């Protein structure tokens, strides 16, 4: 398989587990954000948005940076 196909296949295979993990963790943190108290609300907000940002990095930016740094050509 070409390097471009390998990048696309790897991103597709990791999509479901990463999104499921992110969704369940964010859903579990929402009650703490809404009514967790003085200490728990900021922690829940940090975890939620940090995890959402990390998900975008993992599924979007990392494969893109890999293809740029290793000069993987997109087939026409």
Biopython code that builds the backbone (N, CA, C, O; Angstrom):
import numpy as np
from Bio.PDB.StructureBuilder import StructureBuilder

atoms = [
    (1, "UNK", "N", (0.847, -1.171, 0.000)),
    (1, "UNK", "CA", (0.000, 0.000, 0.000)),
    (1, "UNK", "C", (0.894, 1.236, 0.000)),
    (1, "UNK", "O", (1.982, 1.236, 0.575)),
    (2, "UNK", "N", (0.418, 2.267, -0.647)),
    (2, "UNK", "CA", (1.195, 3.502, -0.729)),
    (2, "UNK", "C", (1.184, 4.215, 0.624)),
    (2, "UNK", "O", (0.307, 3.964, 1.450)),
    (3, "UNK", "N", (2.149, 5.095, 0.850)),
    (3, "UNK", "CA", (2.160, 5.830, 2.117)),
    (3, "UNK", "C", (0.880, 6.648, 2.345)),
    (3, "UNK", "O", (0.395, 6.746, 3.472)),
    (4, "UNK", "N", (0.346, 7.226, 1.283)),
    (4, "UNK", "CA", (-0.893, 7.999, 1.415)),
    (4, "UNK", "C", (-2.051, 7.090, 1.841)),
    (4, "UNK", "O", (-2.836, 7.461, 2.713)),
    (5, "UNK", "N", (-2.163, 5.926, 1.244)),
    (5, "UNK", "CA", (-3.209, 4.981, 1.633)),
    (5, "UNK", "C", (-3.017, 4.505, 3.070)),
    (5, "UNK", "O", (-3.990, 4.307, 3.797)),
    (6, "UNK", "N", (-1.761, 4.323, 3.479)),
    (6, "UNK", "CA", (-1.490, 3.903, 4.857)),
    (6, "UNK", "C", (-1.932, 4.960, 5.854)),
    (6, "UNK", "O", (-2.487, 4.624, 6.900)),
    (7, "UNK", "N", (-1.696, 6.236, 5.551)),
    (7, "UNK", "CA", (-2.128, 7.324, 6.432)),
    (7, "UNK", "C", (-3.645, 7.356, 6.529)),
    (7, "UNK", "O", (-4.196, 7.465, 7.624)),
    (8, "UNK", "N", (-4.319, 7.261, 5.397)),
    (8, "UNK", "CA", (-5.787, 7.290, 5.387)),
    (8, "UNK", "C", (-6.378, 6.087, 6.116)),
    (8, "UNK", "O", (-7.333, 6.235, 6.878)),
    (9, "UNK", "N", (-5.825, 4.906, 5.893)),
    (9, "UNK", "CA", (-6.323, 3.701, 6.545)),
    (9, "UNK", "C", (-6.113, 3.770, 8.052)),
    (9, "UNK", "O", (-6.998, 3.395, 8.821)),
    (10, "UNK", "N", (-4.950, 4.246, 8.476)),
    (10, "UNK", "CA", (-4.668, 4.347, 9.910)),
    (10, "UNK", "C", (-5.619, 5.330, 10.587)),
    (10, "UNK", "O", (-6.105, 5.066, 11.687)),
    (11, "UNK", "N", (-5.884, 6.455, 9.939)),
    (11, "UNK", "CA", (-6.814, 7.437, 10.518)),
    (11, "UNK", "C", (-8.230, 6.877, 10.594)),
    (11, "UNK", "O", (-8.937, 7.114, 11.573)),
    (12, "UNK", "N", (-8.646, 6.143, 9.579)),
    (12, "UNK", "CA", (-9.985, 5.560, 9.583)),
    (12, "UNK", "C", (-10.125, 4.477, 10.646)),
    (12, "UNK", "O", (-11.170, 4.375, 11.287)),
    (13, "UNK", "N", (-9.087, 3.669, 10.841)),
    (13, "UNK", "CA", (-9.156, 2.601, 11.843)),
    (13, "UNK", "C", (-9.192, 3.151, 13.263)),
    (13, "UNK", "O", (-9.778, 2.533, 14.152)),
    (14, "UNK", "N", (-8.579, 4.292, 13.482)),
    (14, "UNK", "CA", (-8.546, 4.876, 14.818)),
    (14, "UNK", "C", (-9.705, 5.810, 15.096)),
    (14, "UNK", "O", (-9.883, 6.245, 16.233)),
    (15, "UNK", "N", (-10.491, 6.126, 14.093)),
    (15, "UNK", "CA", (-11.581, 7.086, 14.245)),
    (15, "UNK", "C", (-12.609, 6.638, 15.271)),
    (15, "UNK", "O", (-12.910, 7.394, 16.195)),
    (16, "UNK", "N", (-13.150, 5.453, 15.144)),
    (16, "UNK", "CA", (-14.217, 4.993, 16.037)),
    (16, "UNK", "C", (-13.756, 4.865, 17.486)),
    (16, "UNK", "O", (-14.434, 5.393, 18.367)),
    (17, "UNK", "N", (-12.640, 4.195, 17.783)),
    (17, "UNK", "CA", (-12.251, 4.102, 19.198)),
    (17, "UNK", "C", (-11.959, 5.456, 19.841)),
    (17, "UNK", "O", (-12.309, 5.685, 20.998)),
    (18, "UNK", "N", (-11.322, 6.343, 19.096)),
    (18, "UNK", "CA", (-10.997, 7.657, 19.656)),
    (18, "UNK", "C", (-12.267, 8.459, 19.902)),
    (18, "UNK", "O", (-12.415, 9.077, 20.957)),
    (19, "UNK", "N", (-13.184, 8.456, 18.940)),
    (19, "UNK", "CA", (-14.430, 9.211, 19.120)),
    (19, "UNK", "C", (-15.299, 8.624, 20.231)),
    (19, "UNK", "O", (-15.922, 9.375, 20.982)),
    (20, "UNK", "N", (-15.352, 7.304, 20.348)),
    (20, "UNK", "CA", (-16.140, 6.688, 21.425)),
    (20, "UNK", "C", (-15.565, 7.025, 22.792)),
    (20, "UNK", "O", (-16.312, 7.350, 23.715)),
    (21, "UNK", "N", (-14.267, 6.952, 22.928)),
    (21, "UNK", "CA", (-13.630, 7.286, 24.199)),
    (21, "UNK", "C", (-13.848, 8.754, 24.551)),
    (21, "UNK", "O", (-14.161, 9.085, 25.695)),
    (22, "UNK", "N", (-13.682, 9.618, 23.576)),
    (22, "UNK", "CA", (-13.885, 11.046, 23.802)),
    (22, "UNK", "C", (-15.329, 11.339, 24.197)),
    (22, "UNK", "O", (-15.581, 12.092, 25.137)),
    (23, "UNK", "N", (-16.268, 10.745, 23.479)),
    (23, "UNK", "CA", (-17.684, 10.993, 23.752)),
    (23, "UNK", "C", (-18.077, 10.539, 25.150)),
    (23, "UNK", "O", (-18.763, 11.269, 25.866)),
    (24, "UNK", "N", (-17.655, 9.351, 25.548)),
    (24, "UNK", "CA", (-18.049, 8.853, 26.867)),
    (24, "UNK", "C", (-17.418, 9.673, 27.990)),
    (24, "UNK", "O", (-18.058, 9.923, 29.011)),
    (25, "UNK", "N", (-16.179, 10.088, 27.806)),
    (25, "UNK", "CA", (-15.530, 10.887, 28.840)),
    (25, "UNK", "C", (-16.150, 12.268, 28.951)),
    (25, "UNK", "O", (-16.381, 12.761, 30.055)),
    (26, "UNK", "N", (-16.420, 12.893, 27.817)),
    (26, "UNK", "CA", (-17.055, 14.215, 27.840)),
    (26, "UNK", "C", (-18.457, 14.113, 28.445)),
    (26, "UNK", "O", (-18.850, 14.966, 29.240)),
    (27, "UNK", "N", (-19.205, 13.087, 28.077)),
    (27, "UNK", "CA", (-20.552, 12.917, 28.646)),
    (27, "UNK", "C", (-20.489, 12.679, 30.154)),
    (27, "UNK", "O", (-21.372, 13.124, 30.887)),
    (28, "UNK", "N", (-19.465, 11.989, 30.616)),
    (28, "UNK", "CA", (-19.318, 11.762, 32.044)),
    (28, "UNK", "C", (-18.894, 13.001, 32.808)),
    (28, "UNK", "O", (-19.155, 13.105, 34.007)),
    (29, "UNK", "N", (-18.243, 13.943, 32.136)),
    (29, "UNK", "CA", (-17.793, 15.169, 32.789)),
    (29, "UNK", "C", (-18.839, 16.273, 32.804)),
    (29, "UNK", "O", (-18.718, 17.222, 33.578)),
    (30, "UNK", "N", (-19.852, 16.169, 31.972)),
    (30, "UNK", "CA", (-20.871, 17.223, 31.906)),
    (30, "UNK", "C", (-21.594, 17.417, 33.242)),
    (30, "UNK", "O", (-21.803, 18.568, 33.626)),
    (31, "UNK", "N", (-21.990, 16.367, 33.977)),
    (31, "UNK", "CA", (-22.608, 16.612, 35.293)),
    (31, "UNK", "C", (-21.694, 17.347, 36.272)),
    (31, "UNK", "O", (-22.166, 18.151, 37.076)),
    (32, "UNK", "N", (-20.386, 17.076, 36.207)),
    (32, "UNK", "CA", (-19.461, 17.811, 37.070)),
    (32, "UNK", "C", (-19.363, 19.270, 36.659)),
    (32, "UNK", "O", (-19.211, 20.149, 37.507)),
    (33, "UNK", "N", (-19.448, 19.526, 35.381)),
    (33, "UNK", "CA", (-19.385, 20.898, 34.894)),
    (33, "UNK", "C", (-20.626, 21.666, 35.336)),
    (33, "UNK", "O", (-20.530, 22.822, 35.750)),
    (34, "UNK", "N", (-21.776, 21.034, 35.251)),
    (34, "UNK", "CA", (-23.035, 21.718, 35.560)),
    (34, "UNK", "C", (-23.189, 21.967, 37.052)),
    (34, "UNK", "O", (-23.546, 23.075, 37.453)),
    (35, "UNK", "N", (-22.932, 20.975, 37.872)),
    (35, "UNK", "CA", (-23.190, 21.162, 39.289)),
    (35, "UNK", "C", (-22.163, 20.536, 40.191)),
    (35, "UNK", "O", (-22.515, 19.986, 41.235)),
    (36, "UNK", "N", (-20.908, 20.604, 39.822)),
    (36, "UNK", "CA", (-19.887, 19.918, 40.588)),
    (36, "UNK", "C", (-19.313, 20.692, 41.747)),
    (36, "UNK", "O", (-18.614, 20.118, 42.582)),
    (37, "UNK", "N", (-19.581, 21.947, 41.820)),
    (37, "UNK", "CA", (-19.024, 22.732, 42.908)),
    (37, "UNK", "C", (-17.818, 23.534, 42.461)),
    (37, "UNK", "O", (-17.416, 23.514, 41.298)),
    (38, "UNK", "N", (-17.258, 24.239, 43.429)),
    (38, "UNK", "CA", (-16.185, 25.186, 43.138)),
    (38, "UNK", "C", (-14.934, 24.489, 42.600)),
    (38, "UNK", "O", (-14.285, 25.001, 41.688)),
    (39, "UNK", "N", (-14.597, 23.344, 43.150)),
    (39, "UNK", "CA", (-13.368, 22.678, 42.745)),
    (39, "UNK", "C", (-13.544, 21.840, 41.478)),
    (39, "UNK", "O", (-12.629, 21.767, 40.658)),
    (40, "UNK", "N", (-14.692, 21.216, 41.308)),
    (40, "UNK", "CA", (-14.865, 20.246, 40.232)),
    (40, "UNK", "C", (-15.208, 20.885, 38.891)),
    (40, "UNK", "O", (-14.846, 20.340, 37.849)),
    (41, "UNK", "N", (-15.895, 22.023, 38.889)),
    (41, "UNK", "CA", (-16.288, 22.645, 37.614)),
    (41, "UNK", "C", (-15.089, 23.034, 36.750)),
    (41, "UNK", "O", (-15.069, 22.683, 35.570)),
    (42, "UNK", "N", (-14.093, 23.739, 37.280)),
    (42, "UNK", "CA", (-12.936, 24.071, 36.427)),
    (42, "UNK", "C", (-12.174, 22.837, 35.939)),
    (42, "UNK", "O", (-11.674, 22.812, 34.814)),
    (43, "UNK", "N", (-12.091, 21.822, 36.791)),
    (43, "UNK", "CA", (-11.402, 20.601, 36.381)),
    (43, "UNK", "C", (-12.157, 19.925, 35.240)),
    (43, "UNK", "O", (-11.545, 19.468, 34.275)),
    (44, "UNK", "N", (-13.479, 19.859, 35.345)),
    (44, "UNK", "CA", (-14.283, 19.240, 34.296)),
    (44, "UNK", "C", (-14.165, 20.015, 32.986)),
    (44, "UNK", "O", (-14.072, 19.415, 31.915)),
    (45, "UNK", "N", (-14.169, 21.324, 33.068)),
    (45, "UNK", "CA", (-14.036, 22.148, 31.863)),
    (45, "UNK", "C", (-12.673, 21.902, 31.210)),
    (45, "UNK", "O", (-12.580, 21.764, 29.991)),
    (46, "UNK", "N", (-11.632, 21.851, 32.019)),
    (46, "UNK", "CA", (-10.288, 21.607, 31.475)),
    (46, "UNK", "C", (-10.193, 20.236, 30.812)),
    (46, "UNK", "O", (-9.597, 20.100, 29.744)),
    (47, "UNK", "N", (-10.775, 19.228, 31.444)),
    (47, "UNK", "CA", (-10.731, 17.878, 30.870)),
    (47, "UNK", "C", (-11.538, 17.812, 29.580)),
    (47, "UNK", "O", (-11.079, 17.241, 28.591)),
    (48, "UNK", "N", (-12.733, 18.390, 29.581)),
    (48, "UNK", "CA", (-13.596, 18.338, 28.389)),
    (48, "UNK", "C", (-12.922, 18.995, 27.190)),
    (48, "UNK", "O", (-12.790, 18.379, 26.132)),
    (49, "UNK", "N", (-12.495, 20.248, 27.357)),
    (49, "UNK", "CA", (-11.947, 20.954, 26.207)),
    (49, "UNK", "C", (-10.546, 20.487, 25.854)),
    (49, "UNK", "O", (-10.150, 20.556, 24.690)),
    (50, "UNK", "N", (-9.794, 20.015, 26.827)),
    (50, "UNK", "CA", (-8.490, 19.426, 26.528)),
    (50, "UNK", "C", (-8.632, 18.147, 25.721)),
    (50, "UNK", "O", (-7.872, 17.903, 24.784)),
    (51, "UNK", "N", (-9.608, 17.336, 26.092)),
    (51, "UNK", "CA", (-9.837, 16.087, 25.367)),
    (51, "UNK", "C", (-10.369, 16.343, 23.963)),
    (51, "UNK", "O", (-9.980, 15.655, 23.019)),
    (52, "UNK", "N", (-11.246, 17.315, 23.817)),
    (52, "UNK", "CA", (-11.739, 17.654, 22.477)),
    (52, "UNK", "C", (-10.603, 18.182, 21.596)),
    (52, "UNK", "O", (-10.526, 17.847, 20.414)),
    (53, "UNK", "N", (-9.730, 18.999, 22.168)),
    (53, "UNK", "CA", (-8.582, 19.499, 21.412)),
    (53, "UNK", "C", (-7.619, 18.397, 21.036)),
    (53, "UNK", "O", (-7.100, 18.371, 19.921)),
    (54, "UNK", "N", (-7.377, 17.482, 21.968)),
    (54, "UNK", "CA", (-6.482, 16.361, 21.687)),
    (54, "UNK", "C", (-7.057, 15.440, 20.619)),
    (54, "UNK", "O", (-6.313, 14.857, 19.831)),
    (55, "UNK", "N", (-8.381, 15.309, 20.593)),
    (55, "UNK", "CA", (-9.017, 14.490, 19.563)),
    (55, "UNK", "C", (-8.804, 15.088, 18.179)),
    (55, "UNK", "O", (-8.499, 14.374, 17.224)),
    (56, "UNK", "N", (-8.965, 16.387, 18.078)),
    (56, "UNK", "CA", (-8.733, 17.065, 16.796)),
    (56, "UNK", "C", (-7.274, 16.906, 16.377)),
    (56, "UNK", "O", (-6.981, 16.663, 15.206)),
    (57, "UNK", "N", (-6.366, 17.042, 17.332)),
    (57, "UNK", "CA", (-4.947, 16.868, 17.009)),
    (57, "UNK", "C", (-4.645, 15.443, 16.552)),
    (57, "UNK", "O", (-3.922, 15.233, 15.578)),
    (58, "UNK", "N", (-5.204, 14.474, 17.261)),
    (58, "UNK", "CA", (-4.913, 13.072, 16.951)),
    (58, "UNK", "C", (-5.458, 12.660, 15.599)),
    (58, "UNK", "O", (-4.773, 11.972, 14.842)),
    (59, "UNK", "N", (-6.664, 13.061, 15.284)),
    (59, "UNK", "CA", (-7.302, 12.599, 14.047)),
    (59, "UNK", "C", (-7.033, 13.493, 12.846)),
    (59, "UNK", "O", (-7.178, 13.047, 11.708)),
    (60, "UNK", "N", (-6.647, 14.738, 13.071)),
    (60, "UNK", "CA", (-6.472, 15.652, 11.953)),
    (60, "UNK", "C", (-5.062, 16.146, 11.760)),
    (60, "UNK", "O", (-4.491, 16.012, 10.678)),
    (61, "UNK", "N", (-4.500, 16.716, 12.801)),
    (61, "UNK", "CA", (-3.216, 17.395, 12.665)),
    (61, "UNK", "C", (-2.054, 16.415, 12.555)),
    (61, "UNK", "O", (-1.160, 16.620, 11.734)),
    (62, "UNK", "N", (-2.045, 15.369, 13.354)),
    (62, "UNK", "CA", (-0.923, 14.425, 13.338)),
    (62, "UNK", "C", (-0.762, 13.745, 11.969)),
    (62, "UNK", "O", (0.350, 13.724, 11.442)),
    (63, "UNK", "N", (-1.827, 13.192, 11.376)),
    (63, "UNK", "CA", (-1.635, 12.613, 10.025)),
    (63, "UNK", "C", (-1.213, 13.657, 8.986)),
    (63, "UNK", "O", (-0.427, 13.363, 8.085)),
    (64, "UNK", "N", (-1.741, 14.875, 9.119)),
    (64, "UNK", "CA", (-1.381, 15.917, 8.171)),
    (64, "UNK", "C", (0.090, 16.310, 8.320)),
    (64, "UNK", "O", (0.798, 16.467, 7.326)),
    (65, "UNK", "N", (0.546, 16.468, 9.565)),
    (65, "UNK", "CA", (1.953, 16.791, 9.788)),
    (65, "UNK", "C", (2.868, 15.672, 9.311)),
    (65, "UNK", "O", (3.928, 15.937, 8.745)),
    (66, "UNK", "N", (2.470, 14.434, 9.534)),
    (66, "UNK", "CA", (3.265, 13.301, 9.058)),
    (66, "UNK", "C", (3.419, 13.358, 7.537)),
    (66, "UNK", "O", (4.513, 13.175, 7.003)),
    (67, "UNK", "N", (2.304, 13.614, 6.853)),
    (67, "UNK", "CA", (2.379, 13.652, 5.388)),
    (67, "UNK", "C", (3.205, 14.835, 4.895)),
    (67, "UNK", "O", (3.838, 14.748, 3.843)),
    (68, "UNK", "N", (3.206, 15.931, 5.637)),
    (68, "UNK", "CA", (4.013, 17.089, 5.237)),
    (68, "UNK", "C", (5.496, 16.833, 5.514)),
    (68, "UNK", "O", (6.344, 17.065, 4.653)),
    (69, "UNK", "N", (5.802, 16.352, 6.726)),
    (69, "UNK", "CA", (7.207, 16.166, 7.106)),
    (69, "UNK", "C", (7.894, 15.067, 6.305)),
    (69, "UNK", "O", (9.087, 15.170, 6.018)),
    (70, "UNK", "N", (7.172, 14.028, 5.944)),
    (70, "UNK", "CA", (7.758, 12.933, 5.180)),
    (70, "UNK", "C", (7.451, 13.042, 3.693)),
    (70, "UNK", "O", (7.709, 12.110, 2.930)),
    (71, "UNK", "N", (6.908, 14.166, 3.288)),
    (71, "UNK", "CA", (6.647, 14.487, 1.868)),
    (71, "UNK", "C", (5.869, 13.368, 1.164)),
    (71, "UNK", "O", (6.284, 12.860, 0.122)),
    (72, "UNK", "N", (4.757, 13.008, 1.748)),
    (72, "UNK", "CA", (3.901, 11.982, 1.151)),
    (72, "UNK", "C", (3.037, 12.657, 0.083)),
    (72, "UNK", "O", (2.290, 13.595, 0.364)),
    (73, "UNK", "N", (3.158, 12.167, -1.118)),
    (73, "UNK", "CA", (2.429, 12.756, -2.241)),
    (73, "UNK", "C", (0.992, 12.219, -2.286)),
    (73, "UNK", "O", (0.746, 11.033, -2.071)),
    (74, "UNK", "N", (0.061, 13.125, -2.570)),
    (74, "UNK", "CA", (-1.339, 12.742, -2.731)),
    (74, "UNK", "C", (-1.531, 12.277, -4.180)),
    (74, "UNK", "O", (-1.248, 13.026, -5.114)),
    (75, "UNK", "N", (-2.007, 11.051, -4.363)),
    (75, "UNK", "CA", (-2.187, 10.570, -5.745)),
    (75, "UNK", "C", (-3.285, 11.349, -6.464)),
    (75, "UNK", "O", (-4.261, 11.792, -5.859)),
    (76, "UNK", "N", (-3.098, 11.500, -7.749)),
    (76, "UNK", "CA", (-4.054, 12.273, -8.544)),
    (76, "UNK", "C", (-5.076, 11.399, -9.190)),
    (76, "UNK", "O", (-5.955, 11.895, -9.895)),
]
sb = StructureBuilder()
sb.init_structure("model")
sb.init_model(0)
sb.init_chain("A")
sb.init_seg("    ")
for serial, (resi, resn, name, xyz) in enumerate(atoms, 1):
    if name == "N":
        sb.init_residue(resn, " ", resi, " ")
    sb.init_atom(name, np.array(xyz, "f"), 0.0, 1.0, " ", f" {name:<3s}", serial, name[0])
structure = sb.get_structure()
